[in-house]
Amino acid sequence: TLNMLRSQARVDVIVEPTLIMRFRMTSVSIYNSSSNARIAPVAANLDPSGLKVTTPSIPASLQINSTPLVYIPDPVNQPFETVNSIRQIYLFEKAKAASAGASEALSLIIGGHYDGSSTETYYKIELLSATATPAPLDLLRNHHYILKIVEISGEGYATKEAALAARPSNMQTSVLTLDGANQKITYFDEQYYLSMNNTNALFASNIAASVNINIQTNAPGWTHTPNGTWFTATKETVRIPNGFGGYSEILDMLVIKAPINTTGFMRQGSVTVTAGKIKVEIDVKQE
């Protein structure tokens, strides 16, 4: 088996729906991004499974884009809908900066109109951790970064260059990182996301078995509804020890179990997973 990892990271920028009357995003400019990359990651930078990277693999002769990459966010379809940048930005890996605000740090400059103003001003965002003292994050291949603008308290800087040279101001953001090796499918509504590694549960007829589906969401709880009586579906929490008395990961998991099929016919059903307004059907089949 040959495992393939995407050489790029995906970055989405989403505006909190409650800000719709105060802020309208008009552009996203990426500064200090890599213009080249290794085709395959360094073996030492893979986790033991070989399915995801833990640190970036930087080419021997790294090149940095001398001008910003500029993206225009998706147009809105509804009158009261925030403007977001989704599935537009794909970047090569880059190692984290030495410190927040470093001149070489990967930076996103958000253009937008604040509080109905006709003047576009600019805000700086960096990839920083959510710790008490925010620290720069690596940009890793085959990962999905969701930057959410959660608060705006005033106009930004007059130019992109001024915003880039300054400290982030008047804009609060959160960063969510999803590993593409584990979470292959992500759905969004105007407020929440729902991510999972699979939307199919397939069973052989001659053996009782289970299928585990990893679930991630920022909604305040998710629910599931089985549509069928020949299988069971339960929500479980899996804690992965880190070897130091704590846990490296805490995962929500939907566990679907099916007994041996003695009917002689294929059995079909589904499980509806709901997070906020998002509803996803997981197909369940047994030969």
Phi and psi restraints in degrees (value plus and minus 20) as a CYANA .aco file:
   2 LEU   PHI    -129.3   -89.3
   2 LEU   PSI      95.6   135.6
   3 ASN   PHI    -108.5   -68.5
   3 ASN   PSI     109.7   149.7
   4 MET   PHI    -131.5   -91.5
   4 MET   PSI     116.1   156.1
   5 LEU   PHI    -139.6   -99.6
   5 LEU   PSI     113.7   153.7
   6 ARG   PHI     -79.2   -39.2
   6 ARG   PSI     121.1   161.1
   7 SER   PHI    -103.0   -63.0
   7 SER   PSI     -25.7    14.3
   8 GLN   PHI    -139.6   -99.6
   8 GLN   PSI     141.9   181.9
   9 ALA   PHI    -125.3   -85.3
   9 ALA   PSI     126.0   166.0
  10 ARG   PHI    -120.1   -80.1
  10 ARG   PSI     117.1   157.1
  11 VAL   PHI    -146.2  -106.2
  11 VAL   PSI     102.3   142.3
  12 ASP   PHI    -131.1   -91.1
  12 ASP   PSI     123.7   163.7
  13 VAL   PHI    -140.0  -100.0
  13 VAL   PSI      99.5   139.5
  14 ILE   PHI    -143.4  -103.4
  14 ILE   PSI     117.4   157.4
  15 VAL   PHI    -119.0   -79.0
  15 VAL   PSI     109.0   149.0
  16 GLU   PHI     -74.4   -34.4
  16 GLU   PSI     107.0   147.0
  17 PRO   PHI     -75.6   -35.6
  17 PRO   PSI     -48.6    -8.6
  18 THR   PHI     -88.3   -48.3
  18 THR   PSI     -31.3     8.7
  19 LEU   PHI    -112.2   -72.2
  19 LEU   PSI     -16.1    23.9
  20 ILE   PHI     -78.8   -38.8
  20 ILE   PSI     -52.4   -12.4
  21 MET   PHI    -104.5   -64.5
  21 MET   PSI     -29.7    10.3
  22 ARG   PHI    -134.7   -94.7
  22 ARG   PSI     -37.3     2.7
  23 PHE   PHI    -171.0  -131.0
  23 PHE   PSI     117.0   157.0
  24 ARG   PHI    -149.9  -109.9
  24 ARG   PSI      94.6   134.6
  25 MET   PHI     -95.9   -55.9
  25 MET   PSI     115.8   155.8
  26 THR   PHI    -140.7  -100.7
  26 THR   PSI     -40.2    -0.2
  27 SER   PHI    -180.8  -140.8
  27 SER   PSI     135.4   175.4
  28 VAL   PHI    -150.8  -110.8
  28 VAL   PSI     100.7   140.7
  29 SER   PHI    -135.9   -95.9
  29 SER   PSI     108.6   148.6
  30 ILE   PHI    -123.5   -83.5
  30 ILE   PSI     102.4   142.4
  31 TYR   PHI    -130.3   -90.3
  31 TYR   PSI     129.0   169.0
  32 ASN   PHI      44.8    84.8
  32 ASN   PSI      11.9    51.9
  33 SER   PHI    -106.4   -66.4
  33 SER   PSI     135.1   175.1
  34 SER   PHI     -96.4   -56.4
  34 SER   PSI     120.0   160.0
  35 SER   PHI    -123.9   -83.9
  35 SER   PSI     -23.2    16.8
  36 ASN   PHI    -162.1  -122.1
  36 ASN   PSI     147.0   187.0
  37 ALA   PHI    -179.5  -139.5
  37 ALA   PSI     143.4   183.4
  38 ARG   PHI     -96.0   -56.0
  38 ARG   PSI     121.7   161.7
  39 ILE   PHI     -86.0   -46.0
  39 ILE   PSI     -64.8   -24.8
  40 ALA   PHI    -139.0   -99.0
  40 ALA   PSI     127.1   167.1
  41 PRO   PHI     -92.3   -52.3
  41 PRO   PSI     137.0   177.0
  42 VAL   PHI     -86.1   -46.1
  42 VAL   PSI     114.9   154.9
  43 ALA   PHI     -76.3   -36.3
  43 ALA   PSI     -57.5   -17.5
  44 ALA   PHI     -88.0   -48.0
  44 ALA   PSI     -35.1     4.9
  45 ASN   PHI    -113.9   -73.9
  45 ASN   PSI     -14.6    25.4
  46 LEU   PHI    -115.1   -75.1
  46 LEU   PSI     129.8   169.8
  47 ASP   PHI     -95.2   -55.2
  47 ASP   PSI     150.1   190.1
  48 PRO   PHI     -76.1   -36.1
  48 PRO   PSI     -47.3    -7.3
  49 SER   PHI     -93.0   -53.0
  49 SER   PSI     -40.5    -0.5
  50 GLY   PHI      55.4    95.4
  50 GLY   PSI     -11.7    28.3
  51 LEU   PHI    -124.8   -84.8
  51 LEU   PSI     -28.8    11.2
  52 LYS   PHI    -169.6  -129.6
  52 LYS   PSI     137.6   177.6
  53 VAL   PHI    -118.0   -78.0
  53 VAL   PSI     132.4   172.4
  54 THR   PHI    -130.6   -90.6
  54 THR   PSI     -43.7    -3.7
  55 THR   PHI    -161.4  -121.4
  55 THR   PSI     136.7   176.7
  56 PRO   PHI     -92.7   -52.7
  56 PRO   PSI     129.4   169.4
  57 SER   PHI    -124.8   -84.8
  57 SER   PSI      85.2   125.2
  58 ILE   PHI    -114.4   -74.4
  58 ILE   PSI     112.6   152.6
  59 PRO   PHI     -83.0   -43.0
  59 PRO   PSI     135.6   175.6
  60 ALA   PHI     -79.4   -39.4
  60 ALA   PSI     -55.3   -15.3
  61 SER   PHI    -137.7   -97.7
  61 SER   PSI      61.6   101.6
  62 LEU   PHI     -90.3   -50.3
  62 LEU   PSI     116.1   156.1
  63 GLN   PHI    -138.8   -98.8
  63 GLN   PSI     119.1   159.1
  64 ILE   PHI    -131.8   -91.8
  64 ILE   PSI     115.1   155.1
  65 ASN   PHI     -79.4   -39.4
  65 ASN   PSI     108.0   148.0
  66 SER   PHI    -100.4   -60.4
  66 SER   PSI     -37.9     2.1
  67 THR   PHI    -145.6  -105.6
  67 THR   PSI     136.2   176.2
  68 PRO   PHI     -89.9   -49.9
  68 PRO   PSI     130.2   170.2
  69 LEU   PHI    -108.1   -68.1
  69 LEU   PSI     105.1   145.1
  70 VAL   PHI    -133.7   -93.7
  70 VAL   PSI     111.5   151.5
  71 TYR   PHI    -146.3  -106.3
  71 TYR   PSI     118.6   158.6
  72 ILE   PHI    -121.6   -81.6
  72 ILE   PSI     100.7   140.7
  73 PRO   PHI     -78.8   -38.8
  73 PRO   PSI     140.8   180.8
  74 ASP   PHI     -80.2   -40.2
  74 ASP   PSI     120.6   160.6
  75 PRO   PHI     -88.7   -48.7
  75 PRO   PSI     134.1   174.1
  76 VAL   PHI    -103.0   -63.0
  76 VAL   PSI     130.6   170.6
  77 ASN   PHI    -125.8   -85.8
  77 ASN   PSI     -39.0     1.0
  78 GLN   PHI    -142.9  -102.9
  78 GLN   PSI     132.7   172.7
  79 PRO   PHI     -83.7   -43.7
  79 PRO   PSI     -51.9   -11.9
  80 PHE   PHI    -135.0   -95.0
  80 PHE   PSI      43.3    83.3
  81 GLU   PHI    -152.0  -112.0
  81 GLU   PSI     114.8   154.8
  82 THR   PHI     -93.4   -53.4
  82 THR   PSI     133.5   173.5
  83 VAL   PHI    -109.9   -69.9
  83 VAL   PSI     103.5   143.5
  84 ASN   PHI    -146.3  -106.3
  84 ASN   PSI     140.8   180.8
  85 SER   PHI    -132.6   -92.6
  85 SER   PSI      83.6   123.6
  86 ILE   PHI    -146.5  -106.5
  86 ILE   PSI     110.6   150.6
  87 ARG   PHI      38.4    78.4
  87 ARG   PSI      14.3    54.3
  88 GLN   PHI    -130.6   -90.6
  88 GLN   PSI     -55.5   -15.5
  89 ILE   PHI    -125.1   -85.1
  89 ILE   PSI      98.8   138.8
  90 TYR   PHI    -149.6  -109.6
  90 TYR   PSI     103.8   143.8
  91 LEU   PHI    -146.7  -106.7
  91 LEU   PSI     130.3   170.3
  92 PHE   PHI     -93.6   -53.6
  92 PHE   PSI     139.4   179.4
  93 GLU   PHI     -78.1   -38.1
  93 GLU   PSI     130.4   170.4
  94 LYS   PHI    -170.6  -130.6
  94 LYS   PSI     116.3   156.3
  95 ALA   PHI     -90.8   -50.8
  95 ALA   PSI     128.5   168.5
  96 LYS   PHI     -83.6   -43.6
  96 LYS   PSI     131.7   171.7
  97 ALA   PHI     -92.0   -52.0
  97 ALA   PSI     143.3   183.3
  98 ALA   PHI     -83.2   -43.2
  98 ALA   PSI     -52.3   -12.3
  99 SER   PHI    -179.2  -139.2
  99 SER   PSI     141.4   181.4
 100 ALA   PHI     -80.9   -40.9
 100 ALA   PSI     116.0   156.0
 101 GLY   PHI      65.0   105.0
 101 GLY   PSI     -19.6    20.4
 102 ALA   PHI     -82.4   -42.4
 102 ALA   PSI     127.8   167.8
 103 SER   PHI     -84.4   -44.4
 103 SER   PSI     -45.5    -5.5
 104 GLU   PHI    -111.3   -71.3
 104 GLU   PSI     -19.3    20.7
 105 ALA   PHI     -86.4   -46.4
 105 ALA   PSI     121.2   161.2
 106 LEU   PHI     -81.8   -41.8
 106 LEU   PSI     105.6   145.6
 107 SER   PHI    -152.4  -112.4
 107 SER   PSI     120.7   160.7
 108 LEU   PHI    -127.9   -87.9
 108 LEU   PSI     106.2   146.2
 109 ILE   PHI    -125.9   -85.9
 109 ILE   PSI      95.0   135.0
 110 ILE   PHI    -115.0   -75.0
 110 ILE   PSI     102.1   142.1
 111 GLY   PHI    -115.5   -75.5
 111 GLY   PSI     124.8   164.8
 112 GLY   PHI    -196.2  -156.2
 112 GLY   PSI     152.7   192.7
 113 HIS   PHI    -129.7   -89.7
 113 HIS   PSI     104.9   144.9
 114 TYR   PHI    -120.1   -80.1
 114 TYR   PSI     111.5   151.5
 115 ASP   PHI      33.5    73.5
 115 ASP   PSI      21.5    61.5
 116 GLY   PHI      60.9   100.9
 116 GLY   PSI     -17.4    22.6
 117 SER   PHI     -86.5   -46.5
 117 SER   PSI     126.7   166.7
 118 SER   PHI    -104.9   -64.9
 118 SER   PSI     -25.5    14.5
 119 THR   PHI    -115.0   -75.0
 119 THR   PSI     107.7   147.7
 120 GLU   PHI    -101.0   -61.0
 120 GLU   PSI     106.9   146.9
 121 THR   PHI    -142.2  -102.2
 121 THR   PSI     153.0   193.0
 122 TYR   PHI    -150.6  -110.6
 122 TYR   PSI     122.0   162.0
 123 TYR   PHI    -147.2  -107.2
 123 TYR   PSI     125.2   165.2
 124 LYS   PHI    -121.7   -81.7
 124 LYS   PSI     115.4   155.4
 125 ILE   PHI    -147.3  -107.3
 125 ILE   PSI     117.0   157.0
 126 GLU   PHI    -139.1   -99.1
 126 GLU   PSI     139.2   179.2
 127 LEU   PHI    -102.1   -62.1
 127 LEU   PSI      81.4   121.4
 128 LEU   PHI    -146.8  -106.8
 128 LEU   PSI     130.7   170.7
 129 SER   PHI     -91.1   -51.1
 129 SER   PSI     145.5   185.5
 130 ALA   PHI    -114.3   -74.3
 130 ALA   PSI      -0.8    39.2
 131 THR   PHI     -95.1   -55.1
 131 THR   PSI     149.8   189.8
 132 ALA   PHI     -76.8   -36.8
 132 ALA   PSI     -59.2   -19.2
 133 THR   PHI    -131.7   -91.7
 133 THR   PSI      78.3   118.3
 134 PRO   PHI     -75.9   -35.9
 134 PRO   PSI     113.7   153.7
 135 ALA   PHI    -142.1  -102.1
 135 ALA   PSI     128.8   168.8
 136 PRO   PHI     -80.4   -40.4
 136 PRO   PSI     128.4   168.4
 137 LEU   PHI    -130.2   -90.2
 137 LEU   PSI     126.1   166.1
 138 ASP   PHI     -87.6   -47.6
 138 ASP   PSI     128.1   168.1
 139 LEU   PHI    -119.0   -79.0
 139 LEU   PSI      92.4   132.4
 140 LEU   PHI    -128.1   -88.1
 140 LEU   PSI     123.8   163.8
 141 ARG   PHI     -82.9   -42.9
 141 ARG   PSI     131.3   171.3
 142 ASN   PHI      39.9    79.9
 142 ASN   PSI       4.9    44.9
 143 HIS   PHI    -136.6   -96.6
 143 HIS   PSI     137.3   177.3
 144 HIS   PHI    -141.4  -101.4
 144 HIS   PSI      99.2   139.2
 145 TYR   PHI    -127.7   -87.7
 145 TYR   PSI     104.2   144.2
 146 ILE   PHI    -130.9   -90.9
 146 ILE   PSI      90.1   130.1
 147 LEU   PHI    -118.8   -78.8
 147 LEU   PSI      98.5   138.5
 148 LYS   PHI    -130.9   -90.9
 148 LYS   PSI     104.8   144.8
 149 ILE   PHI    -102.6   -62.6
 149 ILE   PSI      92.1   132.1
 150 VAL   PHI    -124.7   -84.7
 150 VAL   PSI     -36.6     3.4
 151 GLU   PHI    -178.6  -138.6
 151 GLU   PSI     121.7   161.7
 152 ILE   PHI    -147.7  -107.7
 152 ILE   PSI     107.9   147.9
 153 SER   PHI    -136.8   -96.8
 153 SER   PSI     -16.5    23.5
 154 GLY   PHI     151.7   191.7
 154 GLY   PSI     158.7   198.7
 155 GLU   PHI     -88.0   -48.0
 155 GLU   PSI     137.5   177.5
 156 GLY   PHI    -109.7   -69.7
 156 GLY   PSI    -178.1  -138.1
 157 TYR   PHI    -101.6   -61.6
 157 TYR   PSI     139.2   179.2
 158 ALA   PHI     -91.6   -51.6
 158 ALA   PSI     -48.4    -8.4
 159 THR   PHI    -153.6  -113.6
 159 THR   PSI     141.1   181.1
 160 LYS   PHI     -83.8   -43.8
 160 LYS   PSI     -59.9   -19.9
 161 GLU   PHI     -83.6   -43.6
 161 GLU   PSI     -58.6   -18.6
 162 ALA   PHI     -87.0   -47.0
 162 ALA   PSI     -60.1   -20.1
 163 ALA   PHI     -85.2   -45.2
 163 ALA   PSI     -61.1   -21.1
 164 LEU   PHI     -83.4   -43.4
 164 LEU   PSI     -58.8   -18.8
 165 ALA   PHI     -98.1   -58.1
 165 ALA   PSI     -36.2     3.8
 166 ALA   PHI    -120.9   -80.9
 166 ALA   PSI     156.8   196.8
 167 ARG   PHI    -101.8   -61.8
 167 ARG   PSI     131.0   171.0
 168 PRO   PHI     -74.7   -34.7
 168 PRO   PSI     117.4   157.4
 169 SER   PHI    -168.1  -128.1
 169 SER   PSI     120.6   160.6
 170 ASN   PHI      47.4    87.4
 170 ASN   PSI     -10.1    29.9
 171 MET   PHI    -159.0  -119.0
 171 MET   PSI     106.2   146.2
 172 GLN   PHI    -126.1   -86.1
 172 GLN   PSI     116.5   156.5
 173 THR   PHI    -154.3  -114.3
 173 THR   PSI     142.2   182.2
 174 SER   PHI    -146.2  -106.2
 174 SER   PSI     131.6   171.6
 175 VAL   PHI    -142.6  -102.6
 175 VAL   PSI     106.2   146.2
 176 LEU   PHI    -135.7   -95.7
 176 LEU   PSI     111.2   151.2
 177 THR   PHI    -134.4   -94.4
 177 THR   PSI     106.1   146.1
 178 LEU   PHI    -135.6   -95.6
 178 LEU   PSI     114.5   154.5
 179 ASP   PHI    -103.9   -63.9
 179 ASP   PSI      98.6   138.6
 180 GLY   PHI     -84.0   -44.0
 180 GLY   PSI     -41.9    -1.9
 181 ALA   PHI     -91.5   -51.5
 181 ALA   PSI     -50.7   -10.7
 182 ASN   PHI    -116.8   -76.8
 182 ASN   PSI     -56.1   -16.1
 183 GLN   PHI    -136.8   -96.8
 183 GLN   PSI      76.2   116.2
 184 LYS   PHI    -108.2   -68.2
 184 LYS   PSI     -40.3    -0.3
 185 ILE   PHI    -149.6  -109.6
 185 ILE   PSI     107.4   147.4
 186 THR   PHI    -151.6  -111.6
 186 THR   PSI     111.9   151.9
 187 TYR   PHI    -135.1   -95.1
 187 TYR   PSI     130.0   170.0
 188 PHE   PHI    -151.2  -111.2
 188 PHE   PSI     127.6   167.6
 189 ASP   PHI    -137.3   -97.3
 189 ASP   PSI    -184.3  -144.3
 190 GLU   PHI     -92.2   -52.2
 190 GLU   PSI     -29.0    11.0
 191 GLN   PHI    -148.9  -108.9
 191 GLN   PSI     -56.2   -16.2
 192 TYR   PHI    -142.9  -102.9
 192 TYR   PSI     148.2   188.2
 193 TYR   PHI    -146.8  -106.8
 193 TYR   PSI     137.2   177.2
 194 LEU   PHI    -156.8  -116.8
 194 LEU   PSI     101.4   141.4
 195 SER   PHI    -144.2  -104.2
 195 SER   PSI     120.8   160.8
 196 MET   PHI    -169.2  -129.2
 196 MET   PSI     141.4   181.4
 197 ASN   PHI    -111.4   -71.4
 197 ASN   PSI     -27.2    12.8
 198 ASN   PHI    -185.3  -145.3
 198 ASN   PSI     131.4   171.4
 199 THR   PHI    -144.9  -104.9
 199 THR   PSI       0.8    40.8
 200 ASN   PHI    -156.3  -116.3
 200 ASN   PSI     118.5   158.5
 201 ALA   PHI    -145.0  -105.0
 201 ALA   PSI      86.7   126.7
 202 LEU   PHI    -132.3   -92.3
 202 LEU   PSI     112.6   152.6
 203 PHE   PHI    -145.3  -105.3
 203 PHE   PSI     123.6   163.6
 204 ALA   PHI     -97.0   -57.0
 204 ALA   PSI     142.1   182.1
 205 SER   PHI    -104.1   -64.1
 205 SER   PSI     -43.5    -3.5
 206 ASN   PHI    -120.3   -80.3
 206 ASN   PSI      -7.5    32.5
 207 ILE   PHI    -170.5  -130.5
 207 ILE   PSI     121.5   161.5
 208 ALA   PHI     -98.7   -58.7
 208 ALA   PSI     113.7   153.7
 209 ALA   PHI    -171.2  -131.2
 209 ALA   PSI     152.2   192.2
 210 SER   PHI    -155.5  -115.5
 210 SER   PSI     133.7   173.7
 211 VAL   PHI    -145.1  -105.1
 211 VAL   PSI     108.5   148.5
 212 ASN   PHI    -122.2   -82.2
 212 ASN   PSI     108.8   148.8
 213 ILE   PHI    -138.6   -98.6
 213 ILE   PSI      98.2   138.2
 214 ASN   PHI     -94.2   -54.2
 214 ASN   PSI     115.4   155.4
 215 ILE   PHI    -143.0  -103.0
 215 ILE   PSI     111.8   151.8
 216 GLN   PHI    -153.0  -113.0
 216 GLN   PSI     117.8   157.8
 217 THR   PHI    -178.3  -138.3
 217 THR   PSI     133.4   173.4
 218 ASN   PHI    -120.7   -80.7
 218 ASN   PSI     -16.2    23.8
 219 ALA   PHI     -88.9   -48.9
 219 ALA   PSI     131.2   171.2
 220 PRO   PHI     -95.0   -55.0
 220 PRO   PSI      25.2    65.2
 221 GLY   PHI     107.4   147.4
 221 GLY   PSI     123.1   163.1
 222 TRP   PHI    -146.9  -106.9
 222 TRP   PSI     134.1   174.1
 223 THR   PHI    -146.7  -106.7
 223 THR   PSI     144.0   184.0
 224 HIS   PHI    -159.5  -119.5
 224 HIS   PSI     124.2   164.2
 225 THR   PHI    -148.9  -108.9
 225 THR   PSI      92.2   132.2
 226 PRO   PHI     -90.9   -50.9
 226 PRO   PSI     116.3   156.3
 227 ASN   PHI    -134.5   -94.5
 227 ASN   PSI      59.3    99.3
 228 GLY   PHI     132.9   172.9
 228 GLY   PSI     133.0   173.0
 229 THR   PHI    -133.7   -93.7
 229 THR   PSI     -25.2    14.8
 230 TRP   PHI    -108.3   -68.3
 230 TRP   PSI     -22.8    17.2
 231 PHE   PHI    -156.0  -116.0
 231 PHE   PSI     148.1   188.1
 232 THR   PHI    -140.8  -100.8
 232 THR   PSI     132.4   172.4
 233 ALA   PHI    -157.6  -117.6
 233 ALA   PSI     102.5   142.5
 234 THR   PHI    -150.6  -110.6
 234 THR   PSI     130.3   170.3
 235 LYS   PHI    -114.8   -74.8
 235 LYS   PSI     107.5   147.5
 236 GLU   PHI    -151.6  -111.6
 236 GLU   PSI     133.7   173.7
 237 THR   PHI    -131.0   -91.0
 237 THR   PSI     106.5   146.5
 238 VAL   PHI    -130.7   -90.7
 238 VAL   PSI     107.0   147.0
 239 ARG   PHI    -131.1   -91.1
 239 ARG   PSI     103.9   143.9
 240 ILE   PHI    -121.7   -81.7
 240 ILE   PSI      93.4   133.4
 241 PRO   PHI     -82.9   -42.9
 241 PRO   PSI     127.1   167.1
 242 ASN   PHI    -121.5   -81.5
 242 ASN   PSI     -19.0    21.0
 243 GLY   PHI      66.0   106.0
 243 GLY   PSI     -21.4    18.6
 244 PHE   PHI    -143.0  -103.0
 244 PHE   PSI       2.9    42.9
 245 GLY   PHI      69.9   109.9
 245 GLY   PSI     -23.0    17.0
 246 GLY   PHI    -140.2  -100.2
 246 GLY   PSI    -176.6  -136.6
 247 TYR   PHI    -150.3  -110.3
 247 TYR   PSI     115.7   155.7
 248 SER   PHI    -100.1   -60.1
 248 SER   PSI     -50.1   -10.1
 249 GLU   PHI    -168.8  -128.8
 249 GLU   PSI     125.6   165.6
 250 ILE   PHI    -144.4  -104.4
 250 ILE   PSI      95.0   135.0
 251 LEU   PHI    -135.0   -95.0
 251 LEU   PSI     119.0   159.0
 252 ASP   PHI    -106.5   -66.5
 252 ASP   PSI     118.4   158.4
 253 MET   PHI    -160.6  -120.6
 253 MET   PSI     117.2   157.2
 254 LEU   PHI    -119.1   -79.1
 254 LEU   PSI      98.5   138.5
 255 VAL   PHI    -126.2   -86.2
 255 VAL   PSI      96.3   136.3
 256 ILE   PHI    -127.8   -87.8
 256 ILE   PSI     104.8   144.8
 257 LYS   PHI    -140.7  -100.7
 257 LYS   PSI     120.0   160.0
 258 ALA   PHI    -152.1  -112.1
 258 ALA   PSI     115.2   155.2
 259 PRO   PHI     -99.6   -59.6
 259 PRO   PSI     158.0   198.0
 260 ILE   PHI     -80.7   -40.7
 260 ILE   PSI     119.0   159.0
 261 ASN   PHI    -110.5   -70.5
 261 ASN   PSI      89.1   129.1
 262 THR   PHI    -125.7   -85.7
 262 THR   PSI     -11.1    28.9
 263 THR   PHI    -100.1   -60.1
 263 THR   PSI     -42.9    -2.9
 264 GLY   PHI      64.1   104.1
 264 GLY   PSI     -19.5    20.5
 265 PHE   PHI    -146.1  -106.1
 265 PHE   PSI     135.5   175.5
 266 MET   PHI     -88.8   -48.8
 266 MET   PSI     117.0   157.0
 267 ARG   PHI    -128.2   -88.2
 267 ARG   PSI     120.8   160.8
 268 GLN   PHI    -152.1  -112.1
 268 GLN   PSI     129.3   169.3
 269 GLY   PHI    -187.7  -147.7
 269 GLY   PSI    -185.8  -145.8
 270 SER   PHI    -181.5  -141.5
 270 SER   PSI     146.2   186.2
 271 VAL   PHI    -149.0  -109.0
 271 VAL   PSI     107.7   147.7
 272 THR   PHI    -114.2   -74.2
 272 THR   PSI      99.1   139.1
 273 VAL   PHI    -122.5   -82.5
 273 VAL   PSI     107.7   147.7
 274 THR   PHI    -142.1  -102.1
 274 THR   PSI     109.7   149.7
 275 ALA   PHI    -158.7  -118.7
 275 ALA   PSI      90.2   130.2
 276 GLY   PHI      42.7    82.7
 276 GLY   PSI    -147.8  -107.8
 277 LYS   PHI    -108.2   -68.2
 277 LYS   PSI     -25.5    14.5
 278 ILE   PHI    -101.6   -61.6
 278 ILE   PSI     110.1   150.1
 279 LYS   PHI    -147.8  -107.8
 279 LYS   PSI     107.4   147.4
 280 VAL   PHI    -147.0  -107.0
 280 VAL   PSI     112.5   152.5
 281 GLU   PHI    -114.8   -74.8
 281 GLU   PSI     104.7   144.7
 282 ILE   PHI    -119.5   -79.5
 282 ILE   PSI      99.2   139.2
 283 ASP   PHI     -95.8   -55.8
 283 ASP   PSI     114.2   154.2
 284 VAL   PHI    -141.8  -101.8
 284 VAL   PSI     101.5   141.5
 285 LYS   PHI    -157.3  -117.3
 285 LYS   PSI     127.2   167.2
 286 GLN   PHI    -158.7  -118.7
 286 GLN   PSI     111.2   151.2
